[in-house]
Amino acid sequence: MKKLLLLFFVCLVLVLGMVKYAHFLVLEPLSFQAPIIFELEKGASAQNAAQKLYEKKLVAHPIIARLVMRFFGYDKALRAGEYFLEPKMSLKEILQKLTSGKVILHKLTLPEGLTTAQMLELIEKNEFLSGQISESVNEGEMLPETYSFAKGETKNAIIRQAKKAMEKVLEQVWQTRADDLPLKNAYELLILASIIEKETGVNAERTKVASVFINRLNKTMLLQTDPTVIYALTLGKSELGRTLKHKDLEFDSPYNTYLYQGLPPTPICSPGILAIKAAANPENTPYFYFVADGKGGHRFAKSLREHNQNIRLWLKEKQTNP
């Protein structure tokens, strides 16, 4: 009887010791002091995860990680991605993180005013995106915005997200447009917005620039906007790399608004939300002309005579501050 009691006591001590050790392994903060980026690749097994935990010195042996994962059911719930592990997390907290799907998100900014070719180049060069670009994209079809994504997201997925975002914005803004705009549909709104985007980066004057083009369209005047000529020469595939010359204004292209009346056949870049809203709700002004003021903005004019005076002021400004 004494032997049985002794055996029971020894077993109890062993069990309590194992429980205490298991508690230490699973719940006690680990000793790493600096944050760790821990990546689980797509298709990684529990064995892969356990081995990686060992290589990062987060467990004493891969078997320990496997046993803990199996006991708590984490082995079948691991989710691929990059995870940010904070100092002194416990093994259980780490495994909870690896099954949460709360991965590190990277960001890609597609700035306003870029052409589709330029946007695709940014997407292609992003080191955290995967795959090849096979999604077809028309000019102006992607919304300039900052997009968040997990490492390994496909390039096509970002393109589809940007296209869907532009669709949504265009639909919403088109529904809130001013009455009697000389625009047939949301696509023409997008074309006009792309010109406004290229003409000014000053938010406060976007609606005024929009009014000039709307006034010209209503009077069936040529738009005569330089950015459309630049697009005619490059088709958005590269920068012009020089200033426009007078002979460029005679370049025969449907994008050349010095030769062809109305809007060009497609957008000339991807406009941002502010330019789209300006095109849909321009100011009510008497202006038909504008020229740079030499300070980042523009001077607006009602008549050609006034416009020519503004051009002389601009030239004087250039001579004073070359």
Sequence and secondary structure as in RCSB ss.txt:
>XXXX:A:sequence
MKKLLLLFFVCLVLVLGMVKYAHFLVLEPLSFQAPIIFELEKGASAQNAAQKLYEKKLVAHPIIARLVMRFFGYD
KALRAGEYFLEPKMSLKEILQKLTSGKVILHKLTLPEGLTTAQMLELIEKNEFLSGQISESVNEGEMLPETYSFA
KGETKNAIIRQAKKAMEKVLEQVWQTRADDLPLKNAYELLILASIIEKETGVNAERTKVASVFINRLNKTMLLQT
DPTVIYALTLGKSELGRTLKHKDLEFDSPYNTYLYQGLPPTPICSPGILAIKAAANPENTPYFYFVADGKGGHRF
AKSLREHNQNIRLWLKEKQTNP
>XXXX:A:secstr
 HHHHHHHHHHHHHHHHHHHHHHHHHHSB S  S EEEEE TT  HHHHHHHHHHTTSSS HHHHHHHHHHHTGG
GT   EEEEE TT BHHHHHHHHTT    EEEEE  TT  HHHHHHHHHH TT BS       TT S   EEEEE
TT BHHHHHHHHHHHHHHHHHHHHHT  TT S  SHHHHHHHHHHHHHH   GGGHHHHHHHHHHHHHTT     
HHHHHHHHHTTSS   S   GGGGG   TT TTTS SS SS SS   HHHHHHHHS       EEEE SSSSEEE
ESSHHHHHHHHHHHHHHHHH  
